[in-house]
Amino acid sequence: MAPYYSPFDFTIQDNPYPVYERLREESPVYRNETDDFWALSRHADIAAALRDTERFSSVNGLRIEPAFWGPDAERFFSFVAMDPPKHTRMRGLVSRAFTQRRVLELEPRIREIAASCLRPLLDGGTFDLMTDFAGRFPTDVISELVGVPEADREMVRRLGMAIMYRDEESGQSGDLPPEAQQAIGALVGYYTELTVERARERRDDLLSGLLDAAEGSDRLTPEEIVGVLILLVGAGIETTMLLLGNAWHAAWRHPEQRAAAFAGRIDDWVAETLRFDPPTQALARTATEAVEMHGVKIPAGARILLLAGSANHDPRVFTDPGRFDLDRDTGPSLAFGGGRHHCLGMNLGRLEARIALQEIVSAVADYEIDIDRARRVRSSNNRGFVSLPTRITARR
């Protein structure tokens, strides 16, 4: 029987890696007629496509669901759903505000936020890592980065959760439920007002930096700035939230590696989680011309999924890829994409994960996950959990 893959299939979402293995070996250029897309699964092919923005375009977005796909995709994905020269301009201006210095200066505050999110959870001995910690923590970090006032952060957190969390009632199509659409509208309205306010009075935050970013006389428009802030909900909050849950789950499944992580190898824990079970499993592209690979011709205009989760398990690059191993070289990982669209927030995401896990490990000696009650997200491109009930053994 020929391999079958659909990003909307819940069974595949639960464990896509055996399916990826079959695709890599039997159908490296895979065609799904029902959902109308092609998929690339080998590391070399995906890495090459990520670099080739002329033939593999981002203008229709990163996800193939009708709610996200098409010429208006930049409403959700900002400059990530653009090609050069438009992408070059936008990314260049955003980079002037979203600097490594700004990220590093935020480190002490990130640690305070992590500690404050964790502290109330320790006394009871049980908590849900996702709903009680991993959802709140990156939301508050992004609010701190952007410059959202303290009084508004609970509202921003609530709207972000409405956008990010999915359940099986949302259906396999991945369409946004009404409450998520309403939350996006509310966030657009809020960020628009905040941008107007910050235009009158600058502060030491990302929003002020975006307003001041300039290349000669060229500046970001208010609408473009709001688009970047909306992008941060998914790129800056959801991926970090899912990364924390995947790290927690992977370490629980592998006690020897958990012991090494808890003994101080937090950076290796984060890096291997990003390789072993990355939050972003697939990135969509559009073929601008016919492309032939492995004897198969992909027609112009085709939708193509670049299966980064599969690339990170390609044995041509990673020895024994199904093993969670803190000693491995994760350098070739495609967890943050590649080429022109290599994730601009990579350093912030790594920093958040490292600090969050350091704070948890400093207070928790060991833990158990109630896996029977754990629940996964339902998403065509993201992988992780919405719920990870956990019982901890506190450090004495």
Secondary structure as GFF3:
##gff-version 3
##sequence-region A 1 396
A	DSSP	alpha_helix	10	14	.	.	.	ID=ss1
A	DSSP	alpha_helix	17	26	.	.	.	ID=ss2
A	DSSP	beta_strand	29	32	.	.	.	ID=ss3
A	DSSP	beta_strand	37	40	.	.	.	ID=ss4
A	DSSP	alpha_helix	43	51	.	.	.	ID=ss5
A	DSSP	beta_strand	56	57	.	.	.	ID=ss6
A	DSSP	alpha_helix	74	77	.	.	.	ID=ss7
A	DSSP	three_ten_helix	78	81	.	.	.	ID=ss8
A	DSSP	alpha_helix	86	97	.	.	.	ID=ss9
A	DSSP	alpha_helix	100	105	.	.	.	ID=ss10
A	DSSP	alpha_helix	107	118	.	.	.	ID=ss11
A	DSSP	three_ten_helix	119	121	.	.	.	ID=ss12
A	DSSP	beta_strand	126	128	.	.	.	ID=ss13
A	DSSP	pi_helix	129	134	.	.	.	ID=ss14
A	DSSP	alpha_helix	136	146	.	.	.	ID=ss15
A	DSSP	three_ten_helix	150	152	.	.	.	ID=ss16
A	DSSP	alpha_helix	153	164	.	.	.	ID=ss17
A	DSSP	three_ten_helix	168	170	.	.	.	ID=ss18
A	DSSP	alpha_helix	178	200	.	.	.	ID=ss19
A	DSSP	alpha_helix	206	212	.	.	.	ID=ss20
A	DSSP	beta_strand	214	215	.	.	.	ID=ss21
A	DSSP	beta_strand	218	219	.	.	.	ID=ss22
A	DSSP	alpha_helix	222	232	.	.	.	ID=ss23
A	DSSP	pi_helix	233	238	.	.	.	ID=ss24
A	DSSP	alpha_helix	239	253	.	.	.	ID=ss25
A	DSSP	alpha_helix	255	262	.	.	.	ID=ss26
A	DSSP	alpha_helix	266	276	.	.	.	ID=ss27
A	DSSP	beta_strand	283	287	.	.	.	ID=ss28
A	DSSP	beta_strand	291	293	.	.	.	ID=ss29
A	DSSP	beta_strand	296	298	.	.	.	ID=ss30
A	DSSP	beta_strand	303	306	.	.	.	ID=ss31
A	DSSP	alpha_helix	308	311	.	.	.	ID=ss32
A	DSSP	three_ten_helix	339	341	.	.	.	ID=ss33
A	DSSP	alpha_helix	346	363	.	.	.	ID=ss34
A	DSSP	beta_strand	364	369	.	.	.	ID=ss35
A	DSSP	three_ten_helix	371	373	.	.	.	ID=ss36
A	DSSP	beta_strand	375	376	.	.	.	ID=ss37
A	DSSP	beta_strand	385	387	.	.	.	ID=ss38
A	DSSP	beta_strand	389	394	.	.	.	ID=ss39
###
